């Protein structure tokens, strides 16, 4: 995955995550991005929206850990 310069903006309201705590929203956007890329490729516009959303919502350390887990086939969502 290529990491572009961060053009981060807060994603719009997602009715699936109405509470203040956005941890599940962060996680789901990371998973959705990776599944989208596997199905459609990195250049597909909806994939880019997931990318921007999880980079906006998730701490960099979490992303780094999840990428590491994914690369080693150990990610809990089975993203290998």
N, C-alpha and C positions, 0 to 999 in steps of 0.2 A: 504494500500500500504506500503510495506516495503521499507525503504530508505537505500540503500546500501551506503557504503563508496563511495564518489564521485570520480570516475575515469573519469574525464571530459576532453574531447578533443573537439576542434572546429569541428562541422559537416562540411561535404563537401558542395560545391556549390549546391544550389537548384534553378533551373531555374524559379520556381514559384515566387521567391523572389529575383530579380536581384539587387535591390537597397541596399544601405548601411544600412538603417534602418531595423533591423531584428525583429521588434515587431510582425509583422504578422506571420513571420516564427516561432517565439517563441510560439505564441498562437496556431497556427495550429499543431505544434508538440505536445503540451500539449493535445489538443483535440484528435488528432490521437492516441496518447498513450492510453488515457482512453477508446476510442472506441475499439482499438485493444485488450486491456486487457479484456473488456467485451465479445468480440467475441472469443478470442483465449487463454486468460490467460497470466499471467505475465512472464512465462517462454518461450513464443514464441519469437524467435530471432528478428523479425521485431519490436515487441513491445519494446524490449530492446533498439533498435536503436532510436526509438522515445523518450524514456526515457532519454537517454544520450543527445540527441539533445536539448530537452527543458531545461534540467538542465544546459546545456552549454550556451544556449542563453538567458534564462529568469532570472531576478533577483529573489533571494530567497524569497523576500517579496511577489512578485506576485504569485509565486507557492504556498506559504502558504495561501494567500488569496483565490486563486482558489480552493485549496483543501478544505478549510473551506466552501466555497460556495457549492462545490460538496457534501460534507458531509451533508449539511443542505438542499439539494435539490434546491438550489438557483442559481446554475451556469447557465449563459446565454446560454451555448451550450447544456443544458439539459443532463448532464452526470450522472444523478442519476441511 
